[in-house]
Amino acid sequence: METILISSFIGGLRGWEFIVIALVVLLLFGAKRIPSMMRNIGKGIHSFKQGIEDAKEEINREVQRADKGSASEKAPAEKIEEAR
């Protein structure tokens, strides 16, 4: 819901409105702090994406371990069937 509101807000802005917003941000934070703020935002986004990738890898490892565990459980049963 929130992303819909944000995208509809940004989609409704025209060129001059972006300029006004940029000027207000420049006045509030100053020209020296804006690059460091953008750098920190970029680091935060990178860290977030890395966390998502790490979580995916961990989930995949657990799924593979579960698959290996179930395969090893099936192996003795198959050996019994072969022995008969």
C-alpha positions, 0 to 999 in steps of 0.5 A: 500500500505504501509503495503505491502511495509513494509511486503515485506521488512521485509519478505526479511530480513534474520537472519544476517540482523536482527542482523545488524539492531539490532546493528545499533539501539543499537549504535544509541539509547544506551542500556539504552533507548531501553527498555523505547522506547519499553515500550512507543511503547507498551503503544501506541499500547495499547492506540490505541487498547483501542481507537478502542474498545471505538469507537466500543462500542460507535457506538454499543450504538448509534445503540441500541439507534436508534433501541430503538427509532424506536421500540418506534415509532412503538409502538403507530402505533401498538396500533392504529391498535389494537384499530380498 
